[in-house]
Amino acid sequence: MRIRFASHGIELEKGLLWLDATKPKPVAVVTHAHGDHTAKHERILCTPETGALMRRRLGTDSEFLELRYGETMRVGDLEVSLYSAGHILGSAMVLVRGPGRSLLYTGDAKPEGGLTCPPADPQHADILITEATFGRSDYRFPPAEKTRAEMISFARESLDGGSAPVFLAYSLGKAQEVMAALCAAEIPVAAHGAPWNLCDIYRRLGFTFPGSRRLSKKDRRRAAIVVPPRFLKSPEVQALAPLRVAAVTGWGDRARAPGVERAFPLSDHADFDGLLQIVEAVKPSEIHVIHGYAKEFTQTLRDRGYDARAVEGHSGPVDGTIPGMFKPR
């Protein structure tokens, strides 16, 4: 199987198929609907959930070839199957079987999944291409149940003290995870329009957010506020002062900016141990590591006896990309 790592995606069999290309291609797999993994391709192979989210976010007229988890589609000499990645709703790992060899591409992944996303389902393959966003040994997250309990306590204490608890979370995936946790604890939630507009797709797929509503400028009812980081200073949020602001991100305290009181380490990516868990489940003979701490994670894998290599152009320190508000996803 011929693989080429370009700066804008992963090319298989000389353009027969692309994986998570960020420039338009004839045929591409899109593993999930975050903007840094998508483009307006002619034909998009994805899960039905990702297709629904992409149509809402991009308004694209692309042709969607939708596969449910475990189903297979043939593209030339390749057989393509999608399996849950545990990252966000509809996220997928991509299993590609070609003449003589198989490949698993994780996309963004998290073994345990979340409240609005099933656990990852890594498949055995000869070649593994894995992300390494948190591929350094000092990134080990506490159990998600513990972090969610702390978020709920923060919300209740804030409301009882007369302040509005504000949770900074990306519009797609993280915001819905925060909403699901707070709503399950019967805490009223007001969500900024950016995440709220995506919640109807979640509802159509069976996820509910009881006690939640869209945040508006005129609404002064007590609630926990869920808002993307870039909208913290928006009038509808600031009108609810006094505020207590918390960031929800795997970057933890490094994501704190002036005015951000807490950082809850809830990520939709695998931590260091989770990445190792995926590798051990796949049992590959060859590993390519991309994104984040690719060089550090590659060395860890080599020390454990794996044939691993960091992909140039897809690696490098991520510390400099977190200027107070958290990036990447």
Secondary structure by P-SEA (a helix, b strand, c coil): cccccccccccccccccccccccccccccccccccccccccccccccaaaaaaaaaacccccccccccccbbbbcccbbbbbcccccccbbbbbbbbcccbbbbbbcbbbcccccccccbbbbbccbbbbbccccccccccccaaaaaaaaaaaaaaaaaacbbbbbbbccccaaaaaaaaaaaaccbbbbccccccaaaaaaaaccccccbbbbccccccbbbbbbcccccccaaaaaaccbbbbbbcccccccccccccccccccccccaaaaaaaaaaacccbbbbbccaaaaaaaaaaaaccccccccccccccccccccccccc
